[in-house]
Every structure is written in C-alpha cells, then in structure tokens.
Amino acid sequence: MSVSMQALQGAPCWVSLMSRDPEAAKEFYREVLGWDYQPSGPDDDYTVAMAGGIPVAGINTTSRTMHFPVAWAAYFAVESADEAADRIRERGATVAVGPMKFGNGRVAWAADPAGATFGIWEGVSDPDWRVGRGAGAPVWLELRTRDAFAAAIFYGEVLGWDPEGPGRSEVRYEHDQVMVRIGGFTVAGLRGGALETAPNPHVRPRWHVYFAVPDVDLAAHHAEQSGGRVITAPNDSPFGREATICDREGGLFTVSTGGP
C-alpha cells in the first residue's frame, strides 16, 4: 500500500496490539522485531512502535471494563465511522465500542458475524504507514475465518469495496484465499477453513498480522528467549520463510521474509 492509498476507503490503515501489560509487550517486541517507541499523547495508554524511524504499529492498554482479549487488530479507513458502524449492525455483526473520538479522528471496534475483531478509522492516517513498508512493519494482513466468501461480502459492504469507485477495489480467489486489491495494490487476504467454535485464540476467526523480518529463525529464537512461544516453527512458504509466534500475553502474529 503506497502513501497515496492512505485516503482510500476500505484500505488497511493501521494495526494495534491490545495488551494488559504494555511495558512487557514493548520489551518483547523490541527483542523480536527491533522496535523503538514514542508516546502518542499525554498519558501512557497508547504507544506508537517505530521501525527505522517510521511508525509501524500501536500498543494499547486493554481496559478491563471493555473485556478486550490480548490480540492484534487491523484497522480500515472509512469516510464515516457512524455510517460504517450502522452497516456493521445492519449485517448482524457487533460494534463493541464507539464510534468515539481518538486523537485526530474517530474510531470504533467491532466483530464481524464470525467473531473476528477489527477496527474502523475515520480521519487522517499517518502518511508513512503502509503494508510492506520494510523490516519491522506489517507485510501482510489475513482474515482467518470459516467462510471466506461470506466474509468478503460482509467486508465489501461495510468498508465500501467498490469495483467501480475511485479506489477500484478488486476481490478475487487465488492462492487458496480471497485476495483484496484496492487501487491496484494487494492489501489483504481472506482465508476460509474449518475453525473451531471454542474460544481458543489459536483457531478462532481473527485478523492475523504478518510482520517483516530479515531472519525468521533468529526472530523465533528471540521470541522464545523473551518469554513467548513459537506456535509454528520456521518453515518455507510460497511467499518466503515464516513462523507464527505467541507473545507473553497470548497475542498471535507471524514473522515473515515476504508477502503476496
């Protein structure tokens, strides 16, 4: 996703970790992904992770009253958070929090009909953020769900994926998943499969974030040394070497040397 895509409706615009112990999370991801950090406001509830001087992700303190699990979330740009929230509810899904003011925009957290959580963002996005930015940044976003085609219809209607609009969205099946392109850029994949209904974070529907690293084996080693777990050992995929990791609190993500 290029800088010019930041304003395009329906495109991914940020990823953020909901954490109960942000200081421990910052230490873990510094060791695994090489991140530095800067505060985003007057309090310590939100921190921006930096890689090579570029903002790549956020770490947010989980509010106990919101009952958010420790997990990575993908955010998508919308023209109106209120209208997008209405579309979410109209299609049988849930808006858990918001829309509400956050920084220089408005945000809402939602769950799709299968239970995968995601965020919607109305406002100015960081012009330096994009999928595939480089080492330490998200290289790929993938929805892991039961019915990829039903999910494509839901997200297409909620986020305004329009093949005739100015952003020219394209949704097509390839590489065993539904691939989403916006403005000519591949921005996400939707993969279906037999997921369990039990609330196991390893198998429940979710948006899964892949982060770019130069050495997957070394990143997996650092994860184990830093108190995390390697769920899927380093292996070679069609898009490069990768490994799936669980951080200290249970947040799942994948490190990879490439992406679709």
Disulfide bonds with the S-S distance in Angstrom:
none
